[in-house]
Amino acid sequence: MGAVLSQRQPALLNSAQVHIASGQPEAALADLDHLLARAPKDVKAWIQKSLVLILMTRYREALEAANRALKLVPHNPNAHSYRGSALLQLGQLEEALAAYERVIALAPHVAVAHYNRGNALRRLGRWVDSLDSLEQALKIQPDYTDALTVSGLAWQALGEKAQALACFDQALRINPDAADAHYNRALLLLANGHLAEGWREYAWRLRWNVTVRRGQSRAIRQIAPEWDGSDMNGCLLVVPEQGLGDQIFYAGMLGDLERQMPGSTVCLEPRLIPLMARSFKQLHFLSPAQIDEKTCIAERHFAAQTHIGSLGQFFRRDASDMARVQHGYLRADGQQIATLKERLYKTQPAKHKKLVCGLSWRSKNDEFGHDKSLRLSTLLPMLSLLGIRFVDLQYGDTSVERAELLATQPLDLQKLEDIDNFNDIDALAALISACDIVVTVSNTTAHLAAALGKPVIVMLPASPSLFWYWHIDRNDSPWYPSAVLLRQTQPGDWQDVIATGTQALSEFASAFSS
């Protein structure tokens, strides 16, 4: 029996490696689990399982598999490396850095070890240290395109746009098909207003496995030819990608689509459909679950398809296109707005009505949410302004934060408990519309308020947590005319942002009451 098992072990490992190389992690995991059920001390199998689970974005299990390998062989550099990768994806950055430094101690002449350390340092905001580590990787392997790409991101975080672009360009000279270099080059170009070239590069997001794994493409597979932006006979399908806030942002181009291709079908996150259907009456809206792909292919229901994030290459290419950006392209339910306004104002004296300010202070983004968020108590200077009633628009449970603050401060802060700010986006849109102004961090609420045309103060983090569509070095938004943008000058420091926001809100309240 032992001899038979020893023969099967390499075969299963080889099979798993073939499945990994062919993009079939589920099949690889089945092989490895089969092997480990019979040989629970097979170190190579545990290491390969950690890699496969990382590819499947099952990071906690990947960490456990790497730890199992290290219990058996404490000095295996691959196990430490995969352990570091799992920790990095889980946001445990200091522990990830320690794991990568352990790899360097064990394998100092391996380029990927220095690359991983550099990437962890970049995520920690230690840009100069990151560049030093990436330089070591490039000394060992000068054609290391990933190290060049991450160097570009570090230079970009330091505000050195030319250096960043040079790194991305060098990576692409070495490997013209490096999708991550194209993608990050696109974000840099778009953030700096180079729209036509930026959109062309942005198409590479659909070919980069990282963005695919994050849900940035292929929510619906290719069931019709790719649209080239021209008029055509037949129905166009627009497929969803990215997060809820991003879909609201890209919806700013649906008015252009509606004028050129009325009757198009737009597939979106289900929570957005009632709001979008009211706002764009010449378009049809469905959720991904409502698309029967086999039937659509068999009956050729759609003449072409495109991703919603690809609309920019057709409708937002230059200054003349940007001049058509619509102020307030979403429409909340009028009756619900009127009802909510009555509730928000009914306890106020008729002659001295307070300004109603919606408030949101957290982001749930997996990678950058911490950098974009703050505590409610941090906003106390703003919340202490007289003549303002604050309304909690934050999605998620905020009861503890509100109770702690209200226990010590006599603030006018209320939460409409019957409005589900996370699941009922149509009701949230009506509540935002019932407010006079909104103050928020960069999250879905920011996009929703601005897309409704509501005056909104958006508190933005410093790079790299800043998404490209908030641009650089400006306090207005070309995409959202009603938005005022307040930016951190140093990562993690909200003091100046809150001081400026408090002053701006005070001036708005004075104008409101006069």
Salt bridges, closest charged atoms under 4 A:
ASP31 OD2 - HIS19 NE2 3.54
ASP33 OD1 - LYS49 NZ 2.91
GLU61 OE1 - ARG58 NH2 2.73
GLU101 OE2 - ARG117 NE 3.15
ASP129 OD2 - ARG126 NH2 3.16
ASP169 OD1 - ARG185 NE 2.74
GLU197 OE2 - ARG185 NH2 2.87
GLU201 OE1 - HIS182 ND1 2.82
GLU201 OE2 - ARG185 NH1 3.09
GLU241 OE2 - ARG205 NH2 2.67
ASP256 OD2 - ARG259 NH2 3.35
ASP256 OD1 - ARG316 NH2 2.91
ASP256 OD2 - ARG324 NE 3.68
GLU269 OE2 - ARG271 NH2 2.80
GLU293 OE1 - ARG221 NE 2.77
ASP321 OD2 - ARG317 NE 3.24
ASP321 OD1 - ARG324 NH2 2.76
GLU367 OE2 - ARG123 NE 3.87
GLU367 OE1 - ARG214 NH2 3.26
ASP371 OD1 - HIS370 ND1 3.71
ASP392 OD2 - ARG402 NE 2.96
GLU401 OE1 - ARG362 NH1 2.55
GLU404 OE1 - ARG375 NH2 3.65
ASP412 OD2 - LYS354 NZ 2.83
ASP412 OD1 - ARG389 NE 3.14
GLU417 OE2 - ARG402 NH2 3.44
ASP418 OD2 - ARG343 NH1 2.93
ASP426 OD2 - ARG278 NH2 2.77
ASP476 OD1 - ARG474 NE 2.87
